Amino acid sequence: MMGKRILAGKVTLFILAALFAVSLSAQPKNILFFGDSITAGYGLDTDDAFPALIQEKIDSLGLSYNVINAGLSGETSAGGLRRVDWVLQQPVDIFVLELGGNDGLRGVEPSSTKENLQGIIDKVNDKYPDAKIMLAGMEAPPNMGDSYTERFRAIFHELAEENDVIFLPFILEGVAGEADLNLPDGIHPTEEGHKILAENVWSMLEPVL
């Protein structure tokens, strides 16, 4: 009799554990977009920024992911490094890093930008070792000179290789330099521009999901 009770108790615990595991797996996973005004959707409604468009694609496929837009206009890589600990207080399953554009506009030494971005990647890995990281590359403006723009471009390729992350070489591909796809400032994408950004990001993100 005692043996049957023990067996019944073990079966009950097994069933409860299985139900708990199913419950956890059913909870949406978080995709956190961490960037500057490009991610924030400067000049637009947040619903028109590319992270929101990524959420629409996810929802249309019935995937269980929740997009979090942690973009901040004017953010530099140094500012991102200071801010990331606060952002990482929430669970993160996929971390999309889009920073560096403001560094390039200000002529920040590329090695400093690389060090800051590496620091952000390290913090994500330390807090959420199972999280996947996607790095979005950026280009420096041509008026900074060939040497600077080449060194700036290289840091993103180096970071991607050294950290084995998902890599999108240039998030503004197909949008940068196109007047009809950017606001009057010539820097920030319009709604149509963000649709192209969403496609650029989705091409790398979809296989992961």
Secondary structure, DSSP 8 states (H G I E B T S, - for coil): -HHHHHHHHHHHHHHHHHHHHHHHHHS-EEEEEEESHHHHTTTS-GGGSHHHHHHHHHHHTT--EEEEEEE-TT--HHHHHHHHHHHTTS--SEEEEE--HHHHHHT--HHHHHHHHHHHHHHHHHH-TT-EEEEE-----GGG-HHHHHHHHHHHHHHHHHHT-EEES-TTTTTTT-GGGB-TTSSSB-HHHHHHHHHHHHHHHTTT-
